[in-house]
Structures are given as C-alpha cells and as structure tokens.
Amino acid sequence: MYDFFVTDYRGNKLRFVSESIAWAISIGCAITMAATVPNPPLLILYPIWMTGCIIAAGCSYSRGSFWLFANYIIITLIDSVGLIRMLL
C-alpha cells in the first residue's frame, strides 16, 4: 500500500494533492450530511460537493480514466440541477 501511494505521488504530485483535496471534500460533505440529517445545509454543501467533483473529474481526465471522469461530470450536472431547483 505504501508503495502505491509513493508511486502515485511521484508520478504526478499536483494530481495526487488535488485528488487528496477532492477526497477530503467528499468525506467532509458526507460527515456533515450525516450529522445534520434531517435538515442538512444543502445551500452550503452543494457548491462544496460540486467543487470536489470537478476537481476529481479533472484528476480522472488526467489519469485517462474515462468512466470515472464521466461519473464525476454527470454527478456535477445532476447536483447543479438540484442546486438550481433549490434556489428557484
């Protein structure tokens, strides 16, 4: 496991750090959502979550991972619709 992280970090430091940030955003949003149910602060969480998804999409693109890239783009689009609906 250690070698995997070291190899990944050495392969592309910017992507490694970006993926770490996206991961932290994802975990932070999930914890916040779970801790604030049934009334999570979606107006705050949606933009933060979508930022993490966009970062992850960029990293997936950099890796050449089409399906992961497509997943993050679709999630961002779906959540954009949710945010717009919530604001209207």
PyMOL Python script that loads the backbone (N, CA, C, O; Angstrom):
from pymol import cmd

cmd.read_pdbstr("""\
ATOM      1  N   MET A   1       0.827  -1.182   0.000  1.00  0.00           N
ATOM      2  CA  MET A   1       0.000   0.000   0.000  1.00  0.00           C
ATOM      3  C   MET A   1       0.879   1.256   0.000  1.00  0.00           C
ATOM      4  O   MET A   1       0.613   2.209  -0.732  1.00  0.00           O
ATOM      5  N   TYR A   2       1.912   1.243   0.816  1.00  0.00           N
ATOM      6  CA  TYR A   2       2.817   2.389   0.881  1.00  0.00           C
ATOM      7  C   TYR A   2       3.432   2.677  -0.484  1.00  0.00           C
ATOM      8  O   TYR A   2       3.491   3.829  -0.915  1.00  0.00           O
ATOM      9  N   ASP A   3       3.885   1.631  -1.158  1.00  0.00           N
ATOM     10  CA  ASP A   3       4.491   1.803  -2.485  1.00  0.00           C
ATOM     11  C   ASP A   3       3.496   2.406  -3.479  1.00  0.00           C
ATOM     12  O   ASP A   3       3.876   3.217  -4.323  1.00  0.00           O
ATOM     13  N   PHE A   4       2.248   2.018  -3.382  1.00  0.00           N
ATOM     14  CA  PHE A   4       1.218   2.565  -4.260  1.00  0.00           C
ATOM     15  C   PHE A   4       1.114   4.082  -4.093  1.00  0.00           C
ATOM     16  O   PHE A   4       1.089   4.824  -5.075  1.00  0.00           O
ATOM     17  N   PHE A   5       1.055   4.532  -2.838  1.00  0.00           N
ATOM     18  CA  PHE A   5       0.948   5.968  -2.583  1.00  0.00           C
ATOM     19  C   PHE A   5       2.190   6.710  -3.040  1.00  0.00           C
ATOM     20  O   PHE A   5       2.086   7.771  -3.656  1.00  0.00           O
ATOM     21  N   VAL A   6       3.355   6.171  -2.747  1.00  0.00           N
ATOM     22  CA  VAL A   6       4.608   6.819  -3.143  1.00  0.00           C
ATOM     23  C   VAL A   6       4.720   6.898  -4.663  1.00  0.00           C
ATOM     24  O   VAL A   6       5.104   7.934  -5.206  1.00  0.00           O
ATOM     25  N   THR A   7       4.392   5.819  -5.341  1.00  0.00           N
ATOM     26  CA  THR A   7       4.452   5.800  -6.806  1.00  0.00           C
ATOM     27  C   THR A   7       3.465   6.803  -7.397  1.00  0.00           C
ATOM     28  O   THR A   7       3.794   7.528  -8.336  1.00  0.00           O
ATOM     29  N   ASP A   8       2.262   6.838  -6.847  1.00  0.00           N
ATOM     30  CA  ASP A   8       1.249   7.774  -7.337  1.00  0.00           C
ATOM     31  C   ASP A   8       1.701   9.218  -7.110  1.00  0.00           C
ATOM     32  O   ASP A   8       1.556  10.059  -7.997  1.00  0.00           O
ATOM     33  N   TYR A   9       2.236   9.500  -5.947  1.00  0.00           N
ATOM     34  CA  TYR A   9       2.701  10.853  -5.623  1.00  0.00           C
ATOM     35  C   TYR A   9       3.839  11.274  -6.544  1.00  0.00           C
ATOM     36  O   TYR A   9       3.844  12.389  -7.067  1.00  0.00           O
ATOM     37  N   ARG A  10       4.783  10.396  -6.734  1.00  0.00           N
ATOM     38  CA  ARG A  10       5.932  10.712  -7.596  1.00  0.00           C
ATOM     39  C   ARG A  10       5.534  10.831  -9.065  1.00  0.00           C
ATOM     40  O   ARG A  10       6.164  11.566  -9.826  1.00  0.00           O
ATOM     41  N   GLY A  11       4.488  10.109  -9.460  1.00  0.00           N
ATOM     42  CA  GLY A  11       4.041  10.130 -10.850  1.00  0.00           C
ATOM     43  C   GLY A  11       3.456  11.475 -11.258  1.00  0.00           C
ATOM     44  O   GLY A  11       3.678  11.938 -12.377  1.00  0.00           O
ATOM     45  N   ASN A  12       2.709  12.104 -10.353  1.00  0.00           N
ATOM     46  CA  ASN A  12       2.094  13.394 -10.655  1.00  0.00           C
ATOM     47  C   ASN A  12       1.681  14.033  -9.327  1.00  0.00           C
ATOM     48  O   ASN A  12       0.596  13.770  -8.808  1.00  0.00           O
ATOM     49  N   LYS A  13       2.562  14.871  -8.791  1.00  0.00           N
ATOM     50  CA  LYS A  13       2.338  15.461  -7.462  1.00  0.00           C
ATOM     51  C   LYS A  13       1.080  16.328  -7.424  1.00  0.00           C
ATOM     52  O   LYS A  13       0.313  16.261  -6.464  1.00  0.00           O
ATOM     53  N   LEU A  14       0.861  17.139  -8.459  1.00  0.00           N
ATOM     54  CA  LEU A  14      -0.308  18.018  -8.483  1.00  0.00           C
ATOM     55  C   LEU A  14      -1.598  17.203  -8.473  1.00  0.00           C
ATOM     56  O   LEU A  14      -2.536  17.522  -7.742  1.00  0.00           O
ATOM     57  N   ARG A  15      -1.640  16.157  -9.285  1.00  0.00           N
ATOM     58  CA  ARG A  15      -2.839  15.316  -9.316  1.00  0.00           C
ATOM     59  C   ARG A  15      -3.040  14.623  -7.975  1.00  0.00           C
ATOM     60  O   ARG A  15      -4.169  14.535  -7.491  1.00  0.00           O
ATOM     61  N   PHE A  16      -1.972  14.134  -7.373  1.00  0.00           N
ATOM     62  CA  PHE A  16      -2.071  13.457  -6.081  1.00  0.00           C
ATOM     63  C   PHE A  16      -2.657  14.395  -5.025  1.00  0.00           C
ATOM     64  O   PHE A  16      -3.560  14.014  -4.280  1.00  0.00           O
ATOM     65  N   VAL A  17      -2.139  15.618  -4.966  1.00  0.00           N
ATOM     66  CA  VAL A  17      -2.640  16.595  -3.989  1.00  0.00           C
ATOM     67  C   VAL A  17      -4.092  16.970  -4.311  1.00  0.00           C
ATOM     68  O   VAL A  17      -4.920  17.079  -3.406  1.00  0.00           O
ATOM     69  N   SER A  18      -4.397  17.166  -5.589  1.00  0.00           N
ATOM     70  CA  SER A  18      -5.760  17.515  -5.997  1.00  0.00           C
ATOM     71  C   SER A  18      -6.739  16.406  -5.641  1.00  0.00           C
ATOM     72  O   SER A  18      -7.827  16.677  -5.131  1.00  0.00           O
ATOM     73  N   GLU A  19      -6.363  15.164  -5.903  1.00  0.00           N
ATOM     74  CA  GLU A  19      -7.227  14.032  -5.547  1.00  0.00           C
ATOM     75  C   GLU A  19      -7.411  13.943  -4.040  1.00  0.00           C
ATOM     76  O   GLU A  19      -8.489  13.584  -3.567  1.00  0.00           O
ATOM     77  N   SER A  20      -6.373  14.264  -3.289  1.00  0.00           N
ATOM     78  CA  SER A  20      -6.478  14.250  -1.824  1.00  0.00           C
ATOM     79  C   SER A  20      -7.463  15.312  -1.348  1.00  0.00           C
ATOM     80  O   SER A  20      -8.245  15.071  -0.427  1.00  0.00           O
ATOM     81  N   ILE A  21      -7.425  16.482  -1.973  1.00  0.00           N
ATOM     82  CA  ILE A  21      -8.361  17.555  -1.624  1.00  0.00           C
ATOM     83  C   ILE A  21      -9.788  17.139  -1.977  1.00  0.00           C
ATOM     84  O   ILE A  21     -10.704  17.318  -1.175  1.00  0.00           O
ATOM     85  N   ALA A  22      -9.978  16.584  -3.174  1.00  0.00           N
ATOM     86  CA  ALA A  22     -11.312  16.130  -3.586  1.00  0.00           C
ATOM     87  C   ALA A  22     -11.832  15.057  -2.633  1.00  0.00           C
ATOM     88  O   ALA A  22     -13.012  15.054  -2.282  1.00  0.00           O
ATOM     89  N   TRP A  23     -10.956  14.151  -2.218  1.00  0.00           N
ATOM     90  CA  TRP A  23     -11.339  13.102  -1.273  1.00  0.00           C
ATOM     91  C   TRP A  23     -11.760  13.716   0.064  1.00  0.00           C
ATOM     92  O   TRP A  23     -12.778  13.320   0.632  1.00  0.00           O
ATOM     93  N   ALA A  24     -10.987  14.677   0.566  1.00  0.00           N
ATOM     94  CA  ALA A  24     -11.306  15.325   1.844  1.00  0.00           C
ATOM     95  C   ALA A  24     -12.637  16.066   1.763  1.00  0.00           C
ATOM     96  O   ALA A  24     -13.423  16.041   2.710  1.00  0.00           O
ATOM     97  N   ILE A  25     -12.890  16.724   0.634  1.00  0.00           N
ATOM     98  CA  ILE A  25     -14.167  17.409   0.437  1.00  0.00           C
ATOM     99  C   ILE A  25     -15.307  16.402   0.468  1.00  0.00           C
ATOM    100  O   ILE A  25     -16.326  16.641   1.116  1.00  0.00           O
ATOM    101  N   SER A  26     -15.149  15.290  -0.218  1.00  0.00           N
ATOM    102  CA  SER A  26     -16.178  14.251  -0.263  1.00  0.00           C
ATOM    103  C   SER A  26     -16.488  13.720   1.136  1.00  0.00           C
ATOM    104  O   SER A  26     -17.652  13.613   1.522  1.00  0.00           O
ATOM    105  N   ILE A  27     -15.451  13.392   1.884  1.00  0.00           N
ATOM    106  CA  ILE A  27     -15.640  12.865   3.238  1.00  0.00           C
ATOM    107  C   ILE A  27     -16.256  13.923   4.143  1.00  0.00           C
ATOM    108  O   ILE A  27     -17.159  13.626   4.926  1.00  0.00           O
ATOM    109  N   GLY A  28     -15.773  15.152   4.036  1.00  0.00           N
ATOM    110  CA  GLY A  28     -16.317  16.243   4.849  1.00  0.00           C
ATOM    111  C   GLY A  28     -17.789  16.481   4.588  1.00  0.00           C
ATOM    112  O   GLY A  28     -18.566  16.679   5.522  1.00  0.00           O
ATOM    113  N   CYS A  29     -18.177  16.461   3.317  1.00  0.00           N
ATOM    114  CA  CYS A  29     -19.592  16.646   2.970  1.00  0.00           C
ATOM    115  C   CYS A  29     -20.437  15.487   3.473  1.00  0.00           C
ATOM    116  O   CYS A  29     -21.542  15.698   3.974  1.00  0.00           O
ATOM    117  N   ALA A  30     -19.935  14.271   3.347  1.00  0.00           N
ATOM    118  CA  ALA A  30     -20.679  13.097   3.813  1.00  0.00           C
ATOM    119  C   ALA A  30     -20.884  13.142   5.330  1.00  0.00           C
ATOM    120  O   ALA A  30     -21.972  12.844   5.820  1.00  0.00           O
ATOM    121  N   ILE A  31     -19.850  13.511   6.060  1.00  0.00           N
ATOM    122  CA  ILE A  31     -19.957  13.611   7.525  1.00  0.00           C
ATOM    123  C   ILE A  31     -20.938  14.714   7.910  1.00  0.00           C
ATOM    124  O   ILE A  31     -21.773  14.531   8.796  1.00  0.00           O
ATOM    125  N   THR A  32     -20.834  15.853   7.241  1.00  0.00           N
ATOM    126  CA  THR A  32     -21.747  16.962   7.527  1.00  0.00           C
ATOM    127  C   THR A  32     -23.185  16.567   7.231  1.00  0.00           C
ATOM    128  O   THR A  32     -24.091  16.863   8.010  1.00  0.00           O
ATOM    129  N   MET A  33     -23.390  15.899   6.106  1.00  0.00           N
ATOM    130  CA  MET A  33     -24.735  15.450   5.736  1.00  0.00           C
ATOM    131  C   MET A  33     -25.283  14.503   6.804  1.00  0.00           C
ATOM    132  O   MET A  33     -26.416  14.667   7.255  1.00  0.00           O
ATOM    133  N   ALA A  34     -24.497  13.528   7.202  1.00  0.00           N
ATOM    134  CA  ALA A  34     -24.944  12.549   8.196  1.00  0.00           C
ATOM    135  C   ALA A  34     -25.201  13.193   9.557  1.00  0.00           C
ATOM    136  O   ALA A  34     -26.130  12.809  10.268  1.00  0.00           O
ATOM    137  N   ALA A  35     -24.381  14.162   9.907  1.00  0.00           N
ATOM    138  CA  ALA A  35     -24.508  14.799  11.220  1.00  0.00           C
ATOM    139  C   ALA A  35     -25.676  15.777  11.300  1.00  0.00           C
ATOM    140  O   ALA A  35     -26.154  16.086  12.392  1.00  0.00           O
ATOM    141  N   THR A  36     -26.132  16.262  10.156  1.00  0.00           N
ATOM    142  CA  THR A  36     -27.182  17.290  10.163  1.00  0.00           C
ATOM    143  C   THR A  36     -28.533  16.805   9.637  1.00  0.00           C
ATOM    144  O   THR A  36     -29.458  17.601   9.474  1.00  0.00           O
ATOM    145  N   VAL A  37     -28.649  15.499   9.370  1.00  0.00           N
ATOM    146  CA  VAL A  37     -29.933  14.940   8.938  1.00  0.00           C
ATOM    147  C   VAL A  37     -30.955  15.185  10.048  1.00  0.00           C
ATOM    148  O   VAL A  37     -30.592  14.995  11.209  1.00  0.00           O
ATOM    149  N   PRO A  38     -32.166  15.579   9.796  1.00  0.00           N
ATOM    150  CA  PRO A  38     -32.875  15.587   8.527  1.00  0.00           C
ATOM    151  C   PRO A  38     -32.814  16.933   7.788  1.00  0.00           C
ATOM    152  O   PRO A  38     -33.437  17.070   6.735  1.00  0.00           O
ATOM    153  N   ASN A  39     -32.105  17.900   8.294  1.00  0.00           N
ATOM    154  CA  ASN A  39     -32.056  19.207   7.637  1.00  0.00           C
ATOM    155  C   ASN A  39     -30.618  19.627   7.348  1.00  0.00           C
ATOM    156  O   ASN A  39     -30.105  20.547   7.985  1.00  0.00           O
ATOM    157  N   PRO A  40     -29.961  18.966   6.397  1.00  0.00           N
ATOM    158  CA  PRO A  40     -28.565  19.324   6.092  1.00  0.00           C
ATOM    159  C   PRO A  40     -28.499  20.693   5.405  1.00  0.00           C
ATOM    160  O   PRO A  40     -29.444  21.091   4.724  1.00  0.00           O
ATOM    161  N   PRO A  41     -27.402  21.403   5.580  1.00  0.00           N
ATOM    162  CA  PRO A  41     -27.246  22.720   4.960  1.00  0.00           C
ATOM    163  C   PRO A  41     -26.888  22.593   3.474  1.00  0.00           C
ATOM    164  O   PRO A  41     -25.748  22.839   3.079  1.00  0.00           O
ATOM    165  N   LEU A  42     -27.862  22.213   2.668  1.00  0.00           N
ATOM    166  CA  LEU A  42     -27.606  21.918   1.254  1.00  0.00           C
ATOM    167  C   LEU A  42     -27.100  23.129   0.484  1.00  0.00           C
ATOM    168  O   LEU A  42     -26.321  22.983  -0.457  1.00  0.00           O
ATOM    169  N   LEU A  43     -27.530  24.309   0.870  1.00  0.00           N
ATOM    170  CA  LEU A  43     -27.070  25.505   0.175  1.00  0.00           C
ATOM    171  C   LEU A  43     -25.557  25.671   0.317  1.00  0.00           C
ATOM    172  O   LEU A  43     -24.902  26.230  -0.562  1.00  0.00           O
ATOM    173  N   ILE A  44     -25.023  25.194   1.401  1.00  0.00           N
ATOM    174  CA  ILE A  44     -23.566  25.224   1.623  1.00  0.00           C
ATOM    175  C   ILE A  44     -22.918  23.980   1.023  1.00  0.00           C
ATOM    176  O   ILE A  44     -21.881  24.075   0.366  1.00  0.00           O
ATOM    177  N   LEU A  45     -23.527  22.812   1.247  1.00  0.00           N
ATOM    178  CA  LEU A  45     -22.916  21.553   0.828  1.00  0.00           C
ATOM    179  C   LEU A  45     -22.873  21.359  -0.683  1.00  0.00           C
ATOM    180  O   LEU A  45     -21.883  20.854  -1.211  1.00  0.00           O
ATOM    181  N   TYR A  46     -23.939  21.754  -1.391  1.00  0.00           N
ATOM    182  CA  TYR A  46     -23.975  21.542  -2.843  1.00  0.00           C
ATOM    183  C   TYR A  46     -22.758  22.154  -3.549  1.00  0.00           C
ATOM    184  O   TYR A  46     -22.068  21.441  -4.277  1.00  0.00           O
ATOM    185  N   PRO A  47     -22.473  23.440  -3.363  1.00  0.00           N
ATOM    186  CA  PRO A  47     -21.320  24.019  -4.070  1.00  0.00           C
ATOM    187  C   PRO A  47     -19.984  23.385  -3.667  1.00  0.00           C
ATOM    188  O   PRO A  47     -19.103  23.194  -4.504  1.00  0.00           O
ATOM    189  N   ILE A  48     -19.846  23.064  -2.385  1.00  0.00           N
ATOM    190  CA  ILE A  48     -18.594  22.447  -1.936  1.00  0.00           C
ATOM    191  C   ILE A  48     -18.455  21.064  -2.569  1.00  0.00           C
ATOM    192  O   ILE A  48     -17.398  20.724  -3.102  1.00  0.00           O
ATOM    193  N   TRP A  49     -19.521  20.271  -2.511  1.00  0.00           N
ATOM    194  CA  TRP A  49     -19.520  18.925  -3.093  1.00  0.00           C
ATOM    195  C   TRP A  49     -19.212  18.972  -4.584  1.00  0.00           C
ATOM    196  O   TRP A  49     -18.413  18.182  -5.087  1.00  0.00           O
ATOM    197  N   MET A  50     -19.856  19.910  -5.290  1.00  0.00           N
ATOM    198  CA  MET A  50     -19.647  20.012  -6.737  1.00  0.00           C
ATOM    199  C   MET A  50     -18.222  20.449  -7.063  1.00  0.00           C
ATOM    200  O   MET A  50     -17.656  20.019  -8.068  1.00  0.00           O
ATOM    201  N   THR A  51     -17.644  21.293  -6.230  1.00  0.00           N
ATOM    202  CA  THR A  51     -16.240  21.674  -6.417  1.00  0.00           C
ATOM    203  C   THR A  51     -15.343  20.452  -6.306  1.00  0.00           C
ATOM    204  O   THR A  51     -14.436  20.264  -7.117  1.00  0.00           O
ATOM    205  N   GLY A  52     -15.597  19.622  -5.300  1.00  0.00           N
ATOM    206  CA  GLY A  52     -14.833  18.383  -5.156  1.00  0.00           C
ATOM    207  C   GLY A  52     -14.998  17.463  -6.355  1.00  0.00           C
ATOM    208  O   GLY A  52     -14.036  16.835  -6.797  1.00  0.00           O
ATOM    209  N   CYS A  53     -16.219  17.382  -6.884  1.00  0.00           N
ATOM    210  CA  CYS A  53     -16.468  16.539  -8.062  1.00  0.00           C
ATOM    211  C   CYS A  53     -15.739  17.073  -9.292  1.00  0.00           C
ATOM    212  O   CYS A  53     -15.221  16.292 -10.091  1.00  0.00           O
ATOM    213  N   ILE A  54     -15.694  18.389  -9.449  1.00  0.00           N
ATOM    214  CA  ILE A  54     -14.995  18.977 -10.592  1.00  0.00           C
ATOM    215  C   ILE A  54     -13.489  18.727 -10.474  1.00  0.00           C
ATOM    216  O   ILE A  54     -12.828  18.422 -11.467  1.00  0.00           O
ATOM    217  N   ILE A  55     -12.956  18.855  -9.271  1.00  0.00           N
ATOM    218  CA  ILE A  55     -11.536  18.550  -9.057  1.00  0.00           C
ATOM    219  C   ILE A  55     -11.265  17.085  -9.395  1.00  0.00           C
ATOM    220  O   ILE A  55     -10.304  16.768 -10.096  1.00  0.00           O
ATOM    221  N   ALA A  56     -12.124  16.194  -8.891  1.00  0.00           N
ATOM    222  CA  ALA A  56     -11.960  14.757  -9.152  1.00  0.00           C
ATOM    223  C   ALA A  56     -12.097  14.449 -10.646  1.00  0.00           C
ATOM    224  O   ALA A  56     -11.393  13.583 -11.164  1.00  0.00           O
ATOM    225  N   ALA A  57     -12.992  15.148 -11.335  1.00  0.00           N
ATOM    226  CA  ALA A  57     -13.152  14.946 -12.781  1.00  0.00           C
ATOM    227  C   ALA A  57     -11.863  15.327 -13.511  1.00  0.00           C
ATOM    228  O   ALA A  57     -11.417  14.617 -14.412  1.00  0.00           O
ATOM    229  N   GLY A  58     -11.276  16.443 -13.117  1.00  0.00           N
ATOM    230  CA  GLY A  58     -10.010  16.854 -13.733  1.00  0.00           C
ATOM    231  C   GLY A  58      -8.906  15.839 -13.503  1.00  0.00           C
ATOM    232  O   GLY A  58      -8.115  15.551 -14.400  1.00  0.00           O
ATOM    233  N   CYS A  59      -8.861  15.303 -12.296  1.00  0.00           N
ATOM    234  CA  CYS A  59      -7.855  14.282 -11.985  1.00  0.00           C
ATOM    235  C   CYS A  59      -8.111  13.004 -12.784  1.00  0.00           C
ATOM    236  O   CYS A  59      -7.172  12.382 -13.280  1.00  0.00           O
ATOM    237  N   SER A  60      -9.369  12.618 -12.909  1.00  0.00           N
ATOM    238  CA  SER A  60      -9.717  11.421 -13.683  1.00  0.00           C
ATOM    239  C   SER A  60      -9.338  11.602 -15.144  1.00  0.00           C
ATOM    240  O   SER A  60      -8.826  10.681 -15.781  1.00  0.00           O
ATOM    241  N   TYR A  61      -9.589  12.782 -15.667  1.00  0.00           N
ATOM    242  CA  TYR A  61      -9.209  13.085 -17.048  1.00  0.00           C
ATOM    243  C   TYR A  61      -7.696  12.971 -17.214  1.00  0.00           C
ATOM    244  O   TYR A  61      -7.206  12.401 -18.189  1.00  0.00           O
ATOM    245  N   SER A  62      -6.967  13.522 -16.246  1.00  0.00           N
ATOM    246  CA  SER A  62      -5.500  13.462 -16.268  1.00  0.00           C
ATOM    247  C   SER A  62      -4.989  12.019 -16.247  1.00  0.00           C
ATOM    248  O   SER A  62      -3.976  11.700 -16.869  1.00  0.00           O
ATOM    249  N   ARG A  63      -5.695  11.164 -15.532  1.00  0.00           N
ATOM    250  CA  ARG A  63      -5.316   9.748 -15.450  1.00  0.00           C
ATOM    251  C   ARG A  63      -5.716   8.972 -16.699  1.00  0.00           C
ATOM    252  O   ARG A  63      -5.210   7.877 -16.945  1.00  0.00           O
ATOM    253  N   GLY A  64      -6.614   9.535 -17.479  1.00  0.00           N
ATOM    254  CA  GLY A  64      -7.120   8.821 -18.643  1.00  0.00           C
ATOM    255  C   GLY A  64      -8.212   7.834 -18.274  1.00  0.00           C
ATOM    256  O   GLY A  64      -8.435   6.853 -18.984  1.00  0.00           O
ATOM    257  N   SER A  65      -8.896   8.093 -17.158  1.00  0.00           N
ATOM    258  CA  SER A  65      -9.948   7.201 -16.684  1.00  0.00           C
ATOM    259  C   SER A  65     -11.305   7.734 -17.144  1.00  0.00           C
ATOM    260  O   SER A  65     -11.919   8.561 -16.469  1.00  0.00           O
ATOM    261  N   PHE A  66     -11.764   7.252 -18.297  1.00  0.00           N
ATOM    262  CA  PHE A  66     -12.988   7.787 -18.896  1.00  0.00           C
ATOM    263  C   PHE A  66     -14.207   7.626 -17.998  1.00  0.00           C
ATOM    264  O   PHE A  66     -14.933   8.595 -17.776  1.00  0.00           O
ATOM    265  N   TRP A  67     -14.448   6.427 -17.479  1.00  0.00           N
ATOM    266  CA  TRP A  67     -15.674   6.191 -16.729  1.00  0.00           C
ATOM    267  C   TRP A  67     -15.699   6.959 -15.413  1.00  0.00           C
ATOM    268  O   TRP A  67     -16.758   7.432 -14.999  1.00  0.00           O
ATOM    269  N   LEU A  68     -14.578   7.088 -14.763  1.00  0.00           N
ATOM    270  CA  LEU A  68     -14.535   7.882 -13.537  1.00  0.00           C
ATOM    271  C   LEU A  68     -14.756   9.360 -13.864  1.00  0.00           C
ATOM    272  O   LEU A  68     -15.469  10.060 -13.145  1.00  0.00           O
ATOM    273  N   PHE A  69     -14.141   9.830 -14.952  1.00  0.00           N
ATOM    274  CA  PHE A  69     -14.348  11.195 -15.410  1.00  0.00           C
ATOM    275  C   PHE A  69     -15.829  11.423 -15.721  1.00  0.00           C
ATOM    276  O   PHE A  69     -16.413  12.409 -15.272  1.00  0.00           O
ATOM    277  N   ALA A  70     -16.433  10.516 -16.486  1.00  0.00           N
ATOM    278  CA  ALA A  70     -17.849  10.641 -16.838  1.00  0.00           C
ATOM    279  C   ALA A  70     -18.724  10.643 -15.591  1.00  0.00           C
ATOM    280  O   ALA A  70     -19.686  11.407 -15.514  1.00  0.00           O
ATOM    281  N   ASN A  71     -18.404   9.802 -14.620  1.00  0.00           N
ATOM    282  CA  ASN A  71     -19.159   9.728 -13.377  1.00  0.00           C
ATOM    283  C   ASN A  71     -19.166  11.080 -12.662  1.00  0.00           C
ATOM    284  O   ASN A  71     -20.224  11.562 -12.258  1.00  0.00           O
ATOM    285  N   TYR A  72     -18.002  11.687 -12.505  1.00  0.00           N
ATOM    286  CA  TYR A  72     -17.921  12.959 -11.788  1.00  0.00           C
ATOM    287  C   TYR A  72     -18.596  14.086 -12.554  1.00  0.00           C
ATOM    288  O   TYR A  72     -19.204  14.963 -11.940  1.00  0.00           O
ATOM    289  N   ILE A  73     -18.504  14.083 -13.870  1.00  0.00           N
ATOM    290  CA  ILE A  73     -19.176  15.110 -14.667  1.00  0.00           C
ATOM    291  C   ILE A  73     -20.693  14.964 -14.534  1.00  0.00           C
ATOM    292  O   ILE A  73     -21.397  15.958 -14.359  1.00  0.00           O
ATOM    293  N   ILE A  74     -21.195  13.736 -14.616  1.00  0.00           N
ATOM    294  CA  ILE A  74     -22.641  13.505 -14.504  1.00  0.00           C
ATOM    295  C   ILE A  74     -23.145  13.874 -13.111  1.00  0.00           C
ATOM    296  O   ILE A  74     -24.202  14.491 -12.977  1.00  0.00           O
ATOM    297  N   ILE A  75     -22.399  13.501 -12.082  1.00  0.00           N
ATOM    298  CA  ILE A  75     -22.793  13.868 -10.713  1.00  0.00           C
ATOM    299  C   ILE A  75     -22.845  15.386 -10.566  1.00  0.00           C
ATOM    300  O   ILE A  75     -23.770  15.918  -9.952  1.00  0.00           O
ATOM    301  N   THR A  76     -21.854  16.087 -11.128  1.00  0.00           N
ATOM    302  CA  THR A  76     -21.845  17.546 -11.059  1.00  0.00           C
ATOM    303  C   THR A  76     -23.061  18.131 -11.770  1.00  0.00           C
ATOM    304  O   THR A  76     -23.685  19.063 -11.263  1.00  0.00           O
ATOM    305  N   LEU A  77     -23.399  17.593 -12.934  1.00  0.00           N
ATOM    306  CA  LEU A  77     -24.571  18.081 -13.668  1.00  0.00           C
ATOM    307  C   LEU A  77     -25.864  17.823 -12.896  1.00  0.00           C
ATOM    308  O   LEU A  77     -26.722  18.702 -12.809  1.00  0.00           O
ATOM    309  N   ILE A  78     -26.004  16.636 -12.343  1.00  0.00           N
ATOM    310  CA  ILE A  78     -27.201  16.301 -11.566  1.00  0.00           C
ATOM    311  C   ILE A  78     -27.332  17.234 -10.362  1.00  0.00           C
ATOM    312  O   ILE A  78     -28.410  17.765 -10.094  1.00  0.00           O
ATOM    313  N   ASP A  79     -26.244  17.425  -9.649  1.00  0.00           N
ATOM    314  CA  ASP A  79     -26.285  18.283  -8.467  1.00  0.00           C
ATOM    315  C   ASP A  79     -26.457  19.754  -8.831  1.00  0.00           C
ATOM    316  O   ASP A  79     -26.999  20.525  -8.039  1.00  0.00           O
ATOM    317  N   SER A  80     -26.005  20.150 -10.013  1.00  0.00           N
ATOM    318  CA  SER A  80     -26.252  21.521 -10.483  1.00  0.00           C
ATOM    319  C   SER A  80     -27.745  21.756 -10.662  1.00  0.00           C
ATOM    320  O   SER A  80     -28.267  22.810 -10.297  1.00  0.00           O
ATOM    321  N   VAL A  81     -28.425  20.766 -11.227  1.00  0.00           N
ATOM    322  CA  VAL A  81     -29.879  20.862 -11.377  1.00  0.00           C
ATOM    323  C   VAL A  81     -30.536  20.950 -10.004  1.00  0.00           C
ATOM    324  O   VAL A  81     -31.445  21.755  -9.799  1.00  0.00           O
ATOM    325  N   GLY A  82     -30.080  20.130  -9.069  1.00  0.00           N
ATOM    326  CA  GLY A  82     -30.627  20.173  -7.708  1.00  0.00           C
ATOM    327  C   GLY A  82     -30.416  21.523  -7.054  1.00  0.00           C
ATOM    328  O   GLY A  82     -31.322  22.050  -6.408  1.00  0.00           O
ATOM    329  N   LEU A  83     -29.233  22.086  -7.215  1.00  0.00           N
ATOM    330  CA  LEU A  83     -28.938  23.400  -6.620  1.00  0.00           C
ATOM    331  C   LEU A  83     -29.810  24.470  -7.260  1.00  0.00           C
ATOM    332  O   LEU A  83     -30.370  25.313  -6.558  1.00  0.00           O
ATOM    333  N   ILE A  84     -29.931  24.448  -8.574  1.00  0.00           N
ATOM    334  CA  ILE A  84     -30.774  25.440  -9.254  1.00  0.00           C
ATOM    335  C   ILE A  84     -32.223  25.318  -8.812  1.00  0.00           C
ATOM    336  O   ILE A  84     -32.882  26.323  -8.546  1.00  0.00           O
ATOM    337  N   ARG A  85     -32.715  24.097  -8.734  1.00  0.00           N
ATOM    338  CA  ARG A  85     -34.111  23.886  -8.277  1.00  0.00           C
ATOM    339  C   ARG A  85     -34.307  24.386  -6.855  1.00  0.00           C
ATOM    340  O   ARG A  85     -35.353  24.945  -6.526  1.00  0.00           O
ATOM    341  N   MET A  86     -33.302  24.185  -6.014  1.00  0.00           N
ATOM    342  CA  MET A  86     -33.411  24.633  -4.630  1.00  0.00           C
ATOM    343  C   MET A  86     -33.423  26.160  -4.550  1.00  0.00           C
ATOM    344  O   MET A  86     -34.108  26.732  -3.702  1.00  0.00           O
ATOM    345  N   LEU A  87     -32.679  26.811  -5.417  1.00  0.00           N
ATOM    346  CA  LEU A  87     -32.609  28.270  -5.396  1.00  0.00           C
ATOM    347  C   LEU A  87     -33.842  28.941  -6.005  1.00  0.00           C
ATOM    348  O   LEU A  87     -34.148  30.093  -5.695  1.00  0.00           O
ATOM    349  N   LEU A  88     -34.547  28.206  -6.879  1.00  0.00           N
ATOM    350  CA  LEU A  88     -35.727  28.811  -7.529  1.00  0.00           C
ATOM    351  C   LEU A  88     -36.985  28.647  -6.728  1.00  0.00           C
ATOM    352  O   LEU A  88     -38.048  29.103  -7.148  1.00  0.00           O
TER     353      LEU A  88
END
""", "prot")
cmd.dss("prot")
cmd.show_as("cartoon", "prot")
cmd.util.cbc("prot")
cmd.orient("prot")
